[in-house]
Amino acid sequence: MEIVETLGRGSPNDMRGRLKDWLGVADVEISDQALAAIVGSTRFAQKLTVVRDHPDAVRHLLANPPRAPQSALAHLSDPNTAPRAKPAKPHSVGRSALKWVRDGMKRVDDETRERRWAACMACPHLRDGATSPLHKATAAIVNSAKVCGLCGCNVRAKGGLPHERCPDDHPETQGLSRWSEPNDI
C-alpha cells in the first residue's frame, strides 16, 4: 500500500515527517496511536490514502485513529521490525452503489439490519450530522444522519447492504467486526 511504502523504515519521527509531507498536513501532530494504526491497520491506511487530497478529512482521521494492534504499538520503538499492512481496495460510495445494483439491489434481512444498526449506535466512532450534499441526500432517504467516523458512510444506509462491512474491529472478539461479522476485507 502506498502509504505504508511512504513511511519506509527509520525512527517514528522520521516516519511522521515523511507521512506529513505525503499527506500534505505539515501542521498536524501525528500521535503514536495514529502512527501505529497506519502501520498495523490496512483499513486505516486505506482511509488515509482515499482522503489524502482532503486535508480536513486527513486531520480528522489522524485525530481519531482506531486502536492499533499491540504489536504495532510495540514496534514503534523498533520500526525496522514493524508489520506492514497488506494492500486493500479503497471504499467509495460510487463503487458500493454499482455493486449493489449489479447484485440485484438486494437488502439484508431485518434481523441483520437491526443487529448492525444496534452495533453502530453503540460505537464510539458514530458521528451526528450530515455535512456534504451526498450525506444530506442519503440522510433524507434513510431518515438518519448518523455517520461512521471511520469510513464516512451513513450507517443506516450502509447497514442495509449485504456487501458492506463495518470498518472497525470488534472490541472483544478477534476476527470479527463491530457488526459481529467476519472481518475479512
N, C-alpha and C positions, 0 to 999 in steps of 0.2 A: 504494500500500500504506500502511496506516495508520501503521506505524512510521516510514516514511520521511517521510510528511507531518508527523508529530510532531516530527521533527528540525528541519525547516524549514531556514532559512539562518542564517548567523552564524558565529561562531568555533567551533572544535572544543569549547572549554569550554562555550559556550552550548548546543551540541547535546548534550553529555554531561549537563548539568544537566536539560534537558528530557527526555532519554531516561531518566535515573534516576527522575524523577518519574513518567513514564508507565509504566515497568516496576515501580515500587514497590520499588526497591533503592537507597535513598539511601546506604547504607554501602559500595557496590561501586565500585571504581575501574574505569573503562572505558578500556582501552588504545587507542592509536592504531590498532592492528591490528584490534581489535574494532569500533571506530567505522567504519573503512574497510570492513570486511567487511559491516557493516549497510548502508552506502551502496552498496557495489559488488556485493553478492550477494543476489539475490532469495531464494534458499533460506535463507540465514542470517537475513535479516529475517523471513521467513515463520516460521522455527522459533521465534524470539523472540516473535513475535505469538501463536503457538499455546500457548507455555508461560508467557505473561505472568502468569497467576494462580498460578504455582508458583515462588516466589522461589528455591528451591534449584536448580531447573532453569535459571532465568534466570542465576543466578550461575555455574553450570557452563558454560553456553554462552558467556557473556561471558569466562570464564577460558580457554576453549578455542576461540577463533574460527578459522575456516578462513583460509587465506592469502587476502588481499584482492588483487584485481587491482591492478597497479602504478598504473593511472590513478586508482583510488580513494584509494590512499595519497598520491599526488601532490596530489590535490585537497583534502586536509585543510588545506593551507596557504592554499587559496583555495576555501572551501566554497561560494561562490556559483556556481562552475562545476562542482560535483560532479555526476557522473552519478546519476540516480535509478533505483532498482530498479523493475522492472515488477511489477504485481500477479501473484500466483500463488495457487492454491488450497492451503489448509493440508492437511497429511497427517494421516490418523488411521487407527488400526487398524480401526475400525468401517467406515469408507468403503472401505478396502482389502479387507476381508473381503467386503463387499457386492459390490464389483466382481468379485472372484474368483468368487463364487457366480454372479453374472449372466453371467459369461463361461464358465460350464460347469465351473468348478473345475479348469481346465487347469493343468498344471505345465510348466516349461521342460524342455528335453531335458537329459540327463545331462551333456553337454559344456558347455552354458551354465551349468548349476548349479555344476559344478566350477570353471569359469573365474571365476564370480562369487565363489565361496567362497574361492578362492586369493587373489583381489584383496582381499577383506575381511580375510583372515588376515594379509596384508602391510600393511594400512592403519594409519597412526598413530592413527586415531580409534577403533580397536577397543577395546572395554572388556570385562572379565570380570565375570561376576556378573549374576544376575537378581535385582532388588531388589523390584519390585512383584509383587502376586499374578498380574497378567497376564503379566509376564515369566517368573515361575516356572512357570506353566501352559504357556506356549509352550516354554520350555526343556525341560520334561518330554516334550512331544510330539515335538519335533525333535531331542532328545538333544544340545542345545548351549545354553549360557548366554551365548554371545558376543553382545554388544550393540554397535550402532553408536553412537559418542559424538556424532554429529551429529543423527541423527533419532530415536534411542532404540529402533529396531527390533531384533528378534532377527535377526542376519544370516543364519543358516541358513534360517529361515522366509522372510524377505524375498527372498533369492536364488533361491528356487524358484518365485516367482510371476512370470508373464510381464508383467504390467502394472506391476510395481515398477521403480524406478530408484534408482541409487546417488546420494546427495545431494552427493557431492564431485566436484570436477573432477579429471580425470586429471593426474598430476603432470608429464607430459611432452607430452601431445598435446591441443592446444586443441580444444574442441568435443566431447570425449569425457568420460565419467565414469570413475571408477576401474575400473568393470566393462568398460571399453573399448567402451562402447555410446554412441550419440549422447546428448548432454546437452541434451535439448530440452524440459525442463519449463518 
